[in-house]
Amino acid sequence: MHKIAVPVLLMLLLSCAENIRHVEEKPVARVLDKTLTKSDMKGIFPEGVSAEDSIQIAKNFIERWVRQQLLLNKAELNLTEDEKDVKEQIENYRSSLLIYKYEQSLLKQKLDTVISNKEIEDYYNQNPSNFLLARNIVKSIYIKVPREAPQIYKLRQWYRSDDPESIKNLEAYCYQHATTYDVFDNNWVDFTGLIEKTPIQIGNPESFLRYRRTIEASDSTHHYFVRILQYAFSGDPSPLELVSDDIAKIILNKRKIKLLNELEASIYNDAQNRGQFTIYE
């Protein structure tokens, strides 16, 4: 009696569990014979998301799923059997993905990501034509003050001077009176963009930069003062500081390519020595 009861009880329990699972897995959407359940939506909600946002995320996910299933059904109905045979494509994608993941793992382990300033300078000096400027650039001081600002004559003296005391006075004055005070002594900026902040019209920027170091202008509301500290012309090699980050990326990418090529050659040669492949003629 006991030997019969145990299996029956076990079957009843499994049946109940299955019924409970079906209750829990009640579809949230259906397209023809395909169903979407709550368990299929696990992981779509970011941590800490609000209830209101969760509802919207769920609605968007369900909508995308329905559209995808409808498109898939149309594809199944309208494509030929040959067109629907994607096994080779799937295998190629799988192979490419596995190789990519292996290469990325190897790069994390073995790639030297430290790039010295000398390496950057050497690459820059060896490839100046790769870093030509597309526009005129300057390092400068730009000041815009209201016309009623006091002691403009002193401002005019201070912004032209490199004397530490004059610079200190200029900063104090601009802090109190200037509408805008920008010191681009550590950053290169587009010369045309700088001039557009003033009422000045310049016909020949190159000639202007060669022979002028200061610019002064006024309109109905403000005085404008510009001092050119350094300049470089369109077509000239870019200042190294502007392209050093790009050069570092180029050097790093070259290292990646070299390392991956060495990996491929090593695997190939090792397999050849072990007789692991044959090429038939």
C-alpha positions as CSV (number, residue, x, y, z in Angstrom):
1,M,0.0,0.0,0.0
2,H,2.8,2.4,0.9
3,K,4.7,1.5,-2.2
4,I,1.8,2.6,-4.4
5,A,0.9,5.7,-2.4
6,V,4.4,7.3,-2.7
7,P,4.6,7.4,-6.5
8,V,0.9,8.6,-6.7
9,L,1.6,11.4,-4.1
10,L,4.7,12.4,-6.0
11,M,2.8,12.6,-9.3
12,L,0.1,14.7,-7.6
13,L,2.7,17.1,-6.2
14,L,4.4,17.4,-9.6
15,S,1.0,18.1,-11.2
16,C,0.3,20.8,-8.6
17,A,3.7,22.4,-9.1
18,E,3.1,22.4,-12.9
19,N,-0.3,24.0,-12.4
20,I,1.2,26.6,-10.2
21,R,3.9,27.3,-12.8
22,H,1.3,27.7,-15.5
23,V,-0.6,30.2,-13.3
24,E,2.6,32.1,-12.6
25,E,3.5,32.0,-16.3
26,K,0.3,33.6,-17.5
27,P,1.1,35.2,-20.8
28,V,1.4,39.0,-21.0
29,A,1.2,39.0,-24.8
30,R,0.5,36.5,-27.6
31,V,1.2,36.6,-31.3
32,L,-0.3,33.6,-33.1
33,D,1.3,30.6,-31.4
34,K,4.1,32.6,-29.6
35,T,3.6,33.8,-26.1
36,L,5.5,36.3,-23.9
37,T,5.5,35.7,-20.1
38,K,6.7,37.7,-17.2
39,S,9.7,35.4,-16.8
40,D,10.8,36.4,-20.3
41,M,11.0,40.0,-19.1
42,K,13.4,39.4,-16.3
43,G,16.4,41.8,-16.4
44,I,14.8,44.5,-18.4
45,F,14.2,46.8,-15.4
46,P,17.2,49.0,-14.3
47,E,18.0,48.9,-10.6
48,G,16.2,51.5,-8.5
49,V,13.7,52.3,-11.3
50,S,10.3,53.7,-10.1
51,A,7.0,51.8,-10.4
52,E,5.8,54.3,-13.0
53,D,8.9,54.0,-15.1
54,S,8.7,50.2,-14.8
55,I,5.2,50.2,-16.2
56,Q,6.4,52.2,-19.2
57,I,9.5,50.1,-19.7
58,A,7.3,46.9,-19.7
59,K,4.9,48.5,-22.2
60,N,7.7,49.4,-24.5
61,F,9.3,45.9,-24.3
62,I,5.9,44.2,-25.0
63,E,5.2,46.5,-27.9
64,R,8.7,45.8,-29.5
65,W,8.2,42.0,-28.9
66,V,4.8,42.0,-30.6
67,R,6.2,43.9,-33.6
68,Q,9.2,41.6,-33.8
69,Q,7.0,38.5,-33.8
70,L,4.7,39.9,-36.5
71,L,7.7,40.7,-38.7
72,L,9.2,37.3,-38.0
73,N,5.9,35.6,-39.0
74,K,5.8,37.6,-42.3
75,A,9.4,36.6,-43.0
76,E,8.6,32.9,-42.4
77,L,5.6,33.1,-44.7
78,N,7.3,35.0,-47.6
79,L,10.9,33.8,-47.7
80,T,11.9,30.7,-49.6
81,E,13.3,27.7,-47.8
82,D,16.8,28.6,-49.0
83,E,16.4,32.2,-47.8
84,K,15.3,30.9,-44.4
85,D,18.3,28.6,-44.0
86,V,20.5,30.8,-41.8
87,K,22.5,28.0,-40.1
88,E,25.7,29.0,-41.9
89,Q,25.3,32.7,-41.1
90,I,24.6,31.8,-37.4
91,E,27.7,29.6,-37.3
92,N,29.8,32.3,-38.9
93,Y,28.5,34.9,-36.4
94,R,29.1,32.6,-33.5
95,S,32.7,31.9,-34.7
96,S,33.4,35.6,-35.2
97,L,31.9,36.4,-31.7
98,L,34.0,33.8,-30.0
99,I,37.2,34.9,-31.7
100,Y,36.4,38.5,-30.8
101,K,35.9,37.7,-27.2
102,Y,39.1,35.6,-27.0
103,E,41.0,38.5,-28.6
104,Q,39.6,41.0,-26.2
105,S,40.5,38.8,-23.2
106,L,44.0,38.5,-24.6
107,L,44.4,42.2,-25.1
108,K,43.3,42.8,-21.5
109,Q,46.0,40.5,-20.3
110,K,48.9,41.3,-22.5
111,L,48.4,44.8,-24.1
112,D,50.8,47.4,-22.9
113,T,48.6,50.6,-22.5
114,V,51.3,52.9,-21.2
115,I,52.4,55.4,-23.9
116,S,55.2,57.8,-23.1
117,N,55.4,61.4,-24.2
118,K,58.5,60.5,-26.2
119,E,56.5,57.9,-28.2
120,I,53.9,60.5,-28.9
121,E,56.4,63.2,-29.9
122,D,58.3,60.7,-32.2
123,Y,55.1,59.7,-34.0
124,Y,54.1,63.4,-34.4
125,N,57.6,64.3,-35.8
126,Q,57.5,61.4,-38.2
127,N,54.0,62.1,-39.5
128,P,53.5,65.9,-39.5
129,S,51.4,65.8,-42.7
130,N,48.8,63.6,-40.9
131,F,48.0,66.4,-38.5
132,L,47.4,69.5,-40.6
133,L,45.1,72.2,-39.2
134,A,41.8,72.8,-41.0
135,R,41.4,76.3,-39.5
136,N,43.3,79.2,-38.0
137,I,43.7,78.9,-34.3
138,V,45.0,81.1,-31.5
139,K,45.8,81.3,-27.8
140,S,44.4,84.6,-26.6
141,I,42.8,86.9,-24.0
142,Y,39.3,88.0,-24.6
143,I,37.6,90.8,-22.6
144,K,34.1,92.3,-23.0
145,V,33.2,95.2,-20.7
146,P,30.2,97.6,-20.6
147,R,30.8,101.0,-22.2
148,E,30.2,102.6,-18.8
149,A,32.9,100.6,-17.1
150,P,35.5,102.8,-15.3
151,Q,39.2,103.3,-16.0
152,I,39.2,101.8,-19.5
153,Y,42.6,103.3,-20.0
154,K,44.0,101.2,-17.2
155,L,42.4,98.1,-18.6
156,R,44.0,98.9,-21.9
157,Q,47.4,99.0,-20.2
158,W,47.0,95.8,-18.2
159,Y,45.7,93.4,-20.9
160,R,48.7,94.3,-23.1
161,S,51.2,93.5,-20.4
162,D,52.9,90.2,-19.2
163,D,53.9,91.8,-15.9
164,P,52.6,89.7,-12.9
165,E,51.2,92.9,-11.2
166,S,49.4,93.9,-14.4
167,I,47.9,90.5,-14.7
168,K,46.8,90.6,-11.1
169,N,45.2,94.0,-11.6
170,L,43.5,92.8,-14.9
171,E,42.0,89.8,-13.2
172,A,40.7,91.9,-10.3
173,Y,39.2,94.5,-12.7
174,C,37.5,91.9,-14.9
175,Y,36.1,90.1,-12.0
176,Q,34.4,93.3,-10.9
177,H,33.5,94.9,-14.2
178,A,33.7,92.5,-17.2
179,T,30.7,90.9,-18.9
180,T,33.1,88.2,-20.2
181,Y,36.7,87.5,-19.4
182,D,38.3,84.5,-21.1
183,V,42.0,83.6,-20.9
184,F,42.8,81.0,-23.6
185,D,46.5,80.9,-22.7
186,N,46.4,77.1,-22.2
187,N,43.9,76.2,-24.9
188,W,43.8,76.8,-28.6
189,V,40.6,78.2,-30.0
190,D,39.2,78.9,-33.4
191,F,40.2,82.4,-34.5
192,T,37.1,83.0,-36.6
193,G,34.9,82.0,-33.6
194,L,36.8,84.4,-31.4
195,I,36.4,87.3,-33.8
196,E,32.7,86.6,-34.1
197,K,32.4,87.6,-30.5
198,T,33.4,91.1,-31.4
199,P,32.0,93.7,-34.0
200,I,35.3,93.4,-35.9
201,Q,35.3,92.4,-39.6
202,I,38.5,90.8,-40.9
203,G,39.1,90.3,-44.6
204,N,42.5,88.5,-44.4
205,P,42.9,86.6,-41.1
206,E,46.4,85.3,-42.0
207,S,47.7,88.8,-42.7
208,F,45.9,90.1,-39.6
209,L,47.5,87.5,-37.3
210,R,51.0,88.1,-38.7
211,Y,51.0,91.8,-38.0
212,R,48.5,92.4,-35.1
213,R,48.7,91.3,-31.5
214,T,45.9,93.3,-30.0
215,I,42.3,94.0,-31.2
216,E,40.1,96.7,-29.8
217,A,36.5,97.5,-30.9
218,S,33.3,99.0,-29.5
219,D,29.6,98.8,-30.2
220,S,26.6,100.6,-28.7
221,T,26.8,98.7,-25.4
222,H,30.3,97.2,-24.9
223,H,34.1,97.6,-25.4
224,Y,36.0,94.5,-26.7
225,F,39.6,93.7,-26.2
226,V,41.5,90.8,-27.7
227,R,45.2,90.0,-27.3
228,I,46.7,87.3,-29.5
229,L,49.3,85.2,-27.5
230,Q,50.1,82.6,-30.1
231,Y,48.7,81.6,-33.5
232,A,48.8,78.8,-36.1
233,F,47.4,78.9,-39.6
234,S,45.1,76.5,-41.5
235,G,47.4,74.0,-43.3
236,D,50.1,74.2,-40.7
237,P,50.9,71.1,-38.6
238,S,48.7,71.1,-35.6
239,P,50.3,72.0,-32.2
240,L,51.3,68.7,-30.6
241,E,49.1,69.4,-27.5
242,L,46.0,69.4,-29.7
243,V,46.6,66.0,-31.2
244,S,48.5,64.1,-28.5
245,D,45.4,62.2,-27.4
246,D,44.7,61.2,-30.9
247,I,48.2,60.0,-31.4
248,A,48.1,58.0,-28.2
249,K,45.0,56.2,-29.6
250,I,46.7,55.6,-32.9
251,I,49.8,54.1,-31.2
252,L,47.6,51.9,-28.9
253,N,45.6,50.7,-31.9
254,K,48.8,49.8,-33.8
255,R,49.9,47.8,-30.7
256,K,46.6,46.0,-30.7
257,I,46.9,45.0,-34.4
258,K,50.5,43.9,-33.9
259,L,49.6,41.8,-30.8
260,L,46.7,40.1,-32.6
261,N,48.8,39.4,-35.7
262,E,51.5,37.8,-33.5
263,L,48.8,35.8,-31.8
264,E,47.4,34.5,-35.0
265,A,50.9,33.7,-36.4
266,S,51.8,31.9,-33.2
267,I,48.7,29.7,-33.2
268,Y,49.1,28.9,-36.8
269,N,52.8,27.9,-36.5
270,D,52.1,25.9,-33.4
271,A,49.3,24.0,-35.1
272,Q,51.4,23.5,-38.2
273,N,54.3,22.0,-36.1
274,R,51.8,19.7,-34.3
275,G,50.3,18.6,-37.6
276,Q,46.8,19.8,-36.6
277,F,45.7,20.9,-40.0
278,T,46.2,19.9,-43.7
279,I,45.9,22.1,-46.7
280,Y,45.0,20.0,-49.8
281,E,46.2,21.1,-53.2
